[in-house]
Amino acid sequence: MQLRWTPSFSVSALHAAEAIVAFPKQIADASVVEAIGSFSTFLGQWSTTAGFVDASRFWPTLIATAAEIESNHNLVETTLRKCGRSTDATTITSLAGRVTDIEAAYKQMFPKFDEQIGFRIRPLQDQWLGYGAGLMAHLSRLTEKRLLVAEARIIPVQPVLGGYGYAHIQTNMARIEAVLTNPLAELPEVVRLAWLVSQLNLDVPVFSETLGQQTLQRLAPLAMLPPVLAAAQVVELSHCTSEIAALAIEHWHIPVPLDASVQDEIAPTLMDWWETYLQTRPEWHIAMQALSKMLQS
């Protein structure tokens, strides 16, 4: 597997904006909120009133598209089209203006972004060189070879949450905060990276056609957690236990139902599902359907 590391100023700026909206209490640097908070809130509120439930489609689509399109007007227009929304030119111009405001304020905070992100990315790149091949080889052995992509684009972003990552499954891209050290010794960042990359091939029809895109997006982060932890255990980076799974769900911001207990329900269910999978070895798409039903019940 080949990783292409391609830092993007726009992606990093919009990542910070999304974090302010999605995780306001976990932003470590108040100056980030002060600089771009009002612009970020404007976009977040608009996406909700426009029908983007919890902004679950708008922000990931906007951020992934920003990696490809420089013009902010085209960026907003393309994002809305991908999300199945249409609006007038005035609204598009207004939204593009807020994106420009975010980028301008972010530029003032990080005037040497390219230099800083290049420095920040090296520890994770070194970890991947040391462990990436082993993690992916064991993951392939534990699941299916066709589950893994041959190549993936990795966009490192300036940390605002002390560690975060998101797999943009539809674009074969993952973004990850370029933290200099591991926030959790039990879960090294290279394991988080492996978990992100492991999700990127789940949108191929053999895995996704029976689930639908919404279910897939919700299920993928949970489904790939046990096998990645199991692979990490083989290379002595972590452990595949219910306790570590719960830790990952909480600290990696893996979405779960609001009324569900991570430690008492979600993590034990995941590990029960994983043990059953190892004993029966169904095809992965069948295993994912089973996990979906277990989580619903």
SULRA-V449967 format. One record per pair of residues at least 4 apart in sequence whose C-alpha atoms are under 6 Angstrom apart, sorted by the first residue. I is the first residue (numbers start at 1). J is the second residue. D is the distance in Angstrom with one decimal. If there is no record, write none. Layout:
{{I:J:D} {I:J:D}}
This chain:
{{1:150:4.8} {1:151:5.5} {2:151:4.6} {3:151:5.8} {3:152:5.0} {3:153:5.8} {4:153:4.7} {4:154:5.8} {5:154:4.8} {5:155:6.0} {6:155:5.2} {7:155:5.0} {7:156:5.5} {11:15:5.9} {11:63:5.5} {11:66:5.9} {12:157:4.7} {12:158:6.0} {13:103:5.9} {17:40:5.0} {18:22:6.0} {19:23:5.2} {20:24:4.7} {26:161:6.0} {27:160:5.7} {27:161:5.3} {33:37:4.4} {35:105:5.9} {36:102:5.5} {37:41:6.0} {39:98:5.5} {41:45:5.9} {46:50:5.9} {47:52:5.3} {47:55:5.8} {48:52:5.0} {48:53:5.9} {48:55:5.9} {58:62:6.0} {61:65:6.0} {61:79:6.0} {62:79:5.4} {69:75:5.8} {71:75:6.0} {72:96:5.2} {73:96:5.1} {74:78:5.8} {80:85:5.0} {81:85:5.6} {102:106:6.0} {103:107:6.0} {107:111:5.2} {113:117:5.9} {117:121:6.0} {120:178:5.5} {120:180:5.8} {121:178:5.5} {128:132:4.4} {135:231:5.5} {138:231:5.3} {139:231:5.4} {140:144:5.2} {140:145:4.8} {147:201:5.9} {148:201:5.9} {149:201:5.6} {152:172:5.8} {152:173:5.9} {153:173:4.7} {154:173:5.9} {154:174:5.0} {154:175:5.7} {155:175:4.6} {156:175:5.6} {156:176:5.0} {156:177:5.6} {156:178:5.5} {157:176:6.0} {157:177:4.8} {157:178:5.8} {158:177:5.7} {158:178:6.0} {159:177:4.8} {163:177:5.4} {164:176:5.8} {164:177:5.4} {165:175:5.5} {165:176:4.1} {166:174:5.7} {166:175:5.5} {167:174:4.4} {167:196:5.2} {168:173:5.1} {168:174:5.5} {169:200:4.6} {172:200:5.4} {182:188:5.4} {182:189:5.7} {186:238:5.7} {194:198:5.9} {195:228:5.8} {202:207:5.6} {203:208:5.3} {205:209:4.9} {207:285:4.7} {211:215:5.8} {211:216:6.0} {215:219:5.9} {216:220:5.6} {219:223:5.9} {229:240:4.8} {230:240:5.0} {232:237:5.1} {232:238:5.3} {233:237:5.7} {233:238:4.9} {233:239:4.7} {242:267:5.3} {242:268:5.6} {245:267:5.8} {246:262:5.9} {246:263:5.5} {246:267:5.3} {248:252:5.3} {249:253:5.9} {249:254:4.8} {261:265:5.2} {262:266:4.7} {262:267:5.7} {263:267:5.7} {265:269:6.0} {277:281:5.1}}
